[in-house]
Amino acid sequence: MDGGMERERRARRTPSRGRHLACGLLLAALTWLPPAGHAQQVRLDDHGITAIEPPAHGEPGHELRLPDPDAPLGRYVRLLAEERGHPLTLEQARRALAEGRFSRSASAVPNLGNDAPPGWLVLDIDDAQYLPRTWRIYVVEGWADRVDAWLVGPGGRITPWQGGDERAPGRDLHPGLGFAFDARLQPGRSQLFVRADSVDSVQFGVRLVPMDRTGLLEGSTRGWLGLVHGYLLALVATFGLLWLALRESSLRRYVFYVGSYLFMHLAYLGVAARVVWPDAPLVGRYAILVGMTLFSSTGLAFARDFLRMARWAPRLDRALAWLVRLGLAGMALCIVTNAHALAVTLAFAYINVFTVLMVVIGVLAVRRRAEQAWPFFVASLISMVGAFITTQAVMGRLPFNDMTFRLIEVGIMTEASIWALALGLRLRRDREDRAQALQLAEHDALTGLYNRRGFLVHAAPLFDAAATPGAHALAMLDIDHFKAINDRHGHDAGDRTLVAVADTLRAATRSRDLLARWGGEEFVVLLPDTPMHEALAIAERLRAALAGLAVPLAGASPIRITASLGVAHGEPAADLDDLLRLADDALYASKQDGRNRVSPMSLPAGA
């Protein structure tokens, strides 16, 4: 018996050992199917499909009505693997069937595995209807290289069909269901022979569906695929626009990761082959493998960036970067040299390593307490379970059914959603951090007022929005003999004095005024749309408030201060630099005239 059939017998005979109980329960739940015996033929009638086990070896036969008439019929077929280099014709396959060389299948969707020898399938069909009826016969999943089918009717008439990626990727391909052909079944007994030859794994997803039911089956499949593709495309579009606006590298790599999975999904389900490359076998040969490689590479790149691995695991970060380069270069080399079998091995090995690595990275990130490690770990674990089970099912190492085949989609959508939420939280936190950093950059840490930078940033818009050009006034203030306070009472007392001055100025200015600590013991107040006489009145009010200020000291008399002020006004027009220069000159004049006073200064006419 060939290697493919021998693997199937071993899988039935010897259960895998050493698995954890939870894993076993999970796989049992995923791959369980209602018991159907080992029927050797199916009967078609107006009520659906019945599996029939004829009497044998003195045991009575039995029949089982299939609850889902559109379900795969792999449990009711017989299989044969060719010897490599010795392809069989249809007549030789029929002779092998008569000699008993075909073996029964135990799987709803028999799988030949990667790089297996060509395999044959035969299904006995008893059409109990009185009139001929057209059926759509689905034979294999949509990535098989070469598929041949023959329907042998009751009178010996043979209806042949050919398809596959290596012939015409989009012909007779039904996304999500595989290759199929339409045939008119005559009442009586027929036999369906299918031969598949593929470097990629082959899944015999045999279904017999009346033409009037194909719309329901294919419509529900298209509906599910539309949900998956629409959801992923929405994530790509949303975060792609965010990336264009924010230029955040994690957003870009997230978009590439989700986009590469979307491409891979469209490729291996046949949507892309049907729409983009229906008559390009060379593209169809490598599209899925390229998608798998890109998916793994962009996933690792996203993990490195999202977790900022260069900070806490620089050596691992560099190793992953090299792994991505080697994976991409290896696939490119396979394509250039047309090494299809090697490309299949590389792509499946790479995606298996990737799914495990993502969880390992998540565990390490949690142990190192990396930022957002837990969301990454949970998302990666969910994705790994789905991707690993689907990959193993496609490779023929686990039973292949709708649940195992769709788990990667559920896992990826869940992972993408968790990561989208995590990215959103990171963006919000980064925005808050930037706001806090801006707050610190524009404010004086001691007094809480704007510093020089903050004042200049916020003063410029006030000049632009002025109702009358040159209508602003500016007061500059300096605490008299402040150095003596530091020398006599210490810098702590000096700081307390500055805080008290800031609080007094804040209370004495108007809400529209812009107050800042200009540096040291100097303060500045911009008075928007304020004429000179009003500005002088405000400055005098500030001087009086400071003259009455008493800063308490423990065990000593309160500190009393005075302040000198210079007020500048620009008429008919002045910019901010002019006002600052004039106010500084006015302040100097107050100092020269004996301090504790207000001095005005206006822009000379025609200046």
PEPEVEN-V250407 format. One record per run of one state. SS is the DSSP state (a for helix, b for strand, c for the rest). FROM is the first residue (numbers start at 1). TO is the last residue. If there is no record, write none. Layout:
# PEPEVEN-V250407
SS,FROM,TO / SS,FROM,TO
This chain:
# PEPEVEN-V250407
c,1,2 / a,3,13 / c,14,20 / a,21,31 / c,32,40 / b,41,45 / c,46,47 / b,48,53 / c,54,55 / b,56,56 / c,57,58 / b,59,59 / c,60,61 / b,62,65 / c,66,73 / a,74,76 / c,77,77 / b,78,81 / c,82,82 / b,83,83 / c,84,85 / b,86,86 / c,87,89 / a,90,98 / c,99,102 / b,103,104 / c,105,109 / b,110,111 / c,112,118 / b,119,127 / c,128,132 / b,133,140 / c,141,145 / b,146,152 / c,153,157 / b,158,163 / c,164,164 / a,165,168 / c,169,172 / b,173,174 / c,175,177 / b,178,185 / c,186,187 / b,188,197 / c,198,202 / b,203,204 / c,205,206 / b,207,210 / a,211,246 / c,247,248 / a,249,268 / c,269,270 / a,271,275 / c,276,280 / a,281,306 / c,307,308 / a,309,312 / c,313,313 / a,314,337 / c,338,339 / a,340,367 / c,368,372 / a,373,394 / c,395,401 / a,402,442 / b,443,443 / c,444,449 / b,450,450 / c,451,451 / a,452,464 / c,465,472 / b,473,479 / c,480,481 / a,482,489 / c,490,490 / a,491,508 / c,509,513 / b,514,519 / c,520,521 / b,522,527 / c,528,531 / a,532,547 / c,548,549 / b,550,553 / c,554,555 / b,556,560 / c,561,562 / b,563,569 / c,570,575 / a,576,592 / c,593,597 / b,598,602 / c,603,607
